[in-house]
Amino acid sequence: MDENTKRVELLHLKHRTWLEQVAFNITKDVDEGDDLLSELYVYLLEKGNESIWYEDTFNLQYCRAFIKTRWINRVKIKNRFVEGSDVETTEEEYNVEEDLRIQKTYDELIDELKRLEGTKVWASAKLASLYWFSSDTLESLSSKIGVSKSTTFLNVRKIREHLKNKLDNPFTNNDEE
């Protein structure tokens, strides 16, 4: 029998009652507490972490914290899932016109950015394209090209304002159509 197994056995023999009380105080349920204790014993046997050894067993405050953390995680997971009968789903018909309007605006945006790259605001248009169509943040883009964050921000904002005035927003409700 290795040292870790001996320590788990001693923990069970010496401190089982205290651990059961801790688990019950946390869960308010004997069965849930027993499940958490089982998880603790399995974890301690599998990990064999010497840093949590104390005297001839384990650090009891570590064991208490383990039980509490596992319980909190279990409750969070249980509350995350919603019963299917409680959820109301509404079927919406697919709106092809809206999809086409969004695609048309996207194509206009790409065309306008390409057109702007041939004008005197080409640098701003290129910065905006790089920022919008890459995974770079303003800070990482600024450091890549060697300009300040404020310069990058101001240029992107200039192009955004230009596009806002030039293109129709497909996400606003257009009652005129």
C-alpha positions in Angstrom: 0.0 0.0 0.0 1.5 3.3 -1.0 1.7 6.4 1.2 -1.2 8.2 -0.4 -3.6 5.3 0.0 -2.6 5.0 3.7 -3.3 8.7 4.1 -6.8 8.4 2.5 -7.5 5.4 4.7 -6.4 7.3 7.9 -8.5 10.4 6.8 -11.5 8.2 6.5 -10.9 6.4 9.9 -10.0 9.6 11.9 -12.1 12.3 10.3 -15.0 10.6 8.6 -17.6 12.0 11.1 -16.2 15.5 10.8 -16.2 15.3 7.0 -19.8 14.0 6.9 -20.9 16.9 9.2 -19.1 19.4 6.9 -20.7 17.9 3.8 -24.2 17.9 5.4 -23.8 21.5 6.6 -23.0 22.5 3.0 -25.5 20.4 1.2 -28.3 20.0 3.8 -28.7 16.5 2.4 -27.1 13.3 3.6 -27.1 11.5 0.2 -25.6 14.6 -1.6 -23.0 14.9 1.2 -22.0 11.2 0.9 -21.6 11.7 -2.9 -19.3 14.6 -2.3 -17.3 12.6 0.2 -16.9 9.8 -2.3 -15.7 12.3 -4.9 -13.2 13.7 -2.4 -11.8 10.2 -1.6 -11.5 9.3 -5.3 -9.9 12.7 -6.1 -7.3 12.2 -3.3 -6.5 8.7 -4.4 -6.1 9.6 -8.0 -4.1 12.8 -7.6 -1.7 11.9 -4.8 -0.8 15.5 -4.3 1.8 15.7 -1.6 1.3 19.5 -1.1 -2.0 18.8 0.6 -0.6 16.2 3.0 -0.8 17.2 6.7 0.8 15.2 9.5 -0.4 11.6 8.8 -3.5 12.4 6.6 -4.5 15.4 4.6 -5.1 19.1 5.2 -8.7 19.1 6.5 -9.4 22.7 5.4 -8.4 21.7 1.9 -10.9 18.8 2.1 -13.6 21.2 3.4 -12.9 23.6 0.5 -13.0 20.8 -2.0 -16.4 19.7 -0.8 -17.8 23.2 -0.8 -16.4 23.9 -4.3 -17.7 20.7 -5.8 -21.1 21.5 -4.3 -21.2 25.0 -5.7 -20.2 23.7 -9.1 -22.9 21.0 -9.0 -25.6 23.6 -8.1 -24.4 26.0 -10.8 -24.6 23.2 -13.4 -28.0 22.1 -12.2 -29.3 25.7 -12.4 -27.8 26.2 -15.9 -30.1 23.6 -17.5 -33.7 24.5 -18.0 -36.5 21.9 -18.3 -37.8 21.6 -21.8 -41.4 22.2 -20.8 -40.6 25.6 -19.3 -39.1 27.0 -22.5 -41.4 28.5 -25.0 -40.2 28.4 -28.5 -41.7 30.5 -31.3 -41.3 29.4 -34.9 -40.4 32.3 -37.1 -40.6 32.1 -40.8 -37.2 32.6 -42.5 -37.0 36.2 -43.8 -35.3 36.0 -47.2 -35.8 39.7 -47.9 -34.0 40.6 -44.7 -31.2 38.3 -45.5 -30.8 39.7 -49.0 -30.9 43.3 -47.6 -28.0 42.4 -45.2 -26.0 40.7 -47.9 -26.5 43.7 -50.3 -25.3 46.1 -47.6 -22.3 44.0 -46.9 -21.4 43.9 -50.5 -21.8 47.7 -50.7 -19.6 48.1 -47.6 -16.8 46.0 -49.3 -17.1 48.0 -52.5 -17.0 51.3 -50.7 -13.9 50.3 -48.7 -12.2 49.3 -52.0 -13.2 52.5 -53.6 -11.9 54.5 -50.6 -8.6 52.8 -50.8 -8.1 54.6 -54.1 -8.7 58.1 -52.6 -6.9 60.4 -50.2 -8.4 58.6 -47.2 -6.8 55.3 -48.4 -4.9 54.9 -45.1 -8.0 55.2 -43.0 -9.9 52.8 -45.2 -7.1 50.2 -45.0 -6.9 50.5 -41.2 -10.6 50.1 -40.9 -10.5 47.0 -43.2 -7.7 45.5 -41.3 -9.5 46.1 -38.0 -12.9 44.9 -39.1 -11.9 41.8 -41.0 -9.2 40.4 -38.8 -9.2 39.1 -35.2 -6.9 42.0 -34.1 -7.9 44.4 -31.4 -7.2 48.1 -31.8 -4.2 47.7 -29.6 -2.7 44.7 -31.4 -3.3 46.3 -34.8 -1.7 49.5 -33.7 1.4 47.7 -32.4 1.6 45.6 -35.7 1.7 48.7 -37.9 3.6 50.9 -35.5 1.1 53.7 -34.9 -0.6 54.9 -31.7 -4.0 53.4 -30.6 -5.6 56.8 -30.8 -4.5 57.2 -34.4 -6.0 53.8 -35.3 -9.2 54.6 -33.4 -9.7 58.0 -35.0 -9.1 56.6 -38.5 -11.5 53.7 -38.0 -14.1 56.0 -36.5 -13.7 58.4 -39.5 -14.5 55.5 -42.0 -17.3 54.2 -39.8 -19.0 57.6 -39.8 -18.5 57.9 -43.6 -20.1 54.4 -44.1 -22.9 55.2 -41.7 -23.8 58.3 -43.8 -23.4 56.5 -47.1 -25.0 53.1 -46.5 -28.4 52.1 -45.3 -28.4 50.1 -42.0 -30.1 46.8 -42.8 -30.9 46.2 -39.1 -33.2 49.2 -38.7 -36.9 48.7 -39.6 -37.6 50.2 -42.9 -41.4 50.7 -43.1 -41.1 52.5 -46.4 -40.3 49.3 -48.3 
